[in-house]
Amino acid sequence: TLPGRSNGLGDVSATLGYDGATTGLSGAAVARKYTRWRDDEGPGTEPAWSVHRRYCEDDVRALAFVTEELLVKASKVPETPVSTTLFFVGFLAIFLLDMLH
């Protein structure tokens, strides 16, 4: 189970101790602003690109932070033949199900 109120990147990274940039944006807000600008490329609809860039860069940093934390925690769990076999069987099942669709 991931730590945090949800499995959202912001919640998980904050719970793990990541202190990121505050841009006031969310993925949904970025999509809305970009779509509005794409549909009407007027000067009044152009997004604040520097803020959007900071938002995207911060998401990448948060994702890297969470990945690193998960790798550290995963390395503390000893591997056993049973866990390796179950992982492989699960991967194989998902792979085969994907091939059927």
N, C-alpha and C positions, 0 to 999 in steps of 0.2 A: 504494500500500500504506500502510495506517495504521501509525503507530509504536506499538510496544508488544508485549507477549507475545500479545495477542489483539486482537480488535476491540471488546472490552468497554469501556464508558465509563471505568471506573476505571483500566484499564491504559493506554488511550490518553491520557487527561487527565494522568495522573501522568508519563508519558513526555514529554509536551509541557511539563511544568513546573507543572501545577496542584497546589496544596497545599490540599486540601479538609479539611472536618471529618471527624473519625473518630467514627462513631456505633456501630460494631460491627454494623451492619445491612447486609443485602444485599436486593435486590429479592425474592428467594425468602423470606427471613426475614420481611420486612414482610408479604408475602402470607400466610404461614403464621399469623403472629400475628393479623392482621386477620381471617382466616377463622375461626380458633379463637374469637375474640371475637364475631364475627357469629353463629356457631352457638350460642354459649352466653354471653349478655351478662351474665355474673356479674362481681362485683368482682375476682375472682382472674384473670380472663382479659382484662381491659381493657388494651390496649397503653399504653405510655408515650408519650402523644401528642406531648409536646414533643420526644422523641428522634426519633419518626417524622417530625415536621415538619422538624427539622434535616436528616434524611436526604434528604427530598424537595427541600428548598431547595438542599442541596448538589449534588444531581443536576442541578438546573436550572442552577446556576452552572457546574458542570463542562461541561455540554453547551454553554452559551454560550461558555465559554473555548475548547473544542475547535473550535466553529464559527468563532470569530474567528481562531484560528490557521490553520485551513484556508483561510479567505478571504484572509488575508495571504499564505500560500504560493501560493494559486491566482493571485493578482494578479501574482506574479513570473513566471508562465509566459505567454509571449506567445501570443496567439490567432492562428491562421492560418485561411484559408478551408477548408482540409482538416479541421482539428480541429473547426471549427464545423459543417461538413457531417456529419462522422461522429457528432457529438453529436446532431444533429437526426435523422439516420437511426436511431440507436439508440433515441432517445426515441420516434420514430414506430413502430418495430418493437414496442417494449414496449406502447405504446398500442394498437396493432392486435391484438396477442396477447391483451391484457386484454379487448378487445371480443369476441373469439371465445369466451371462456370464460364 
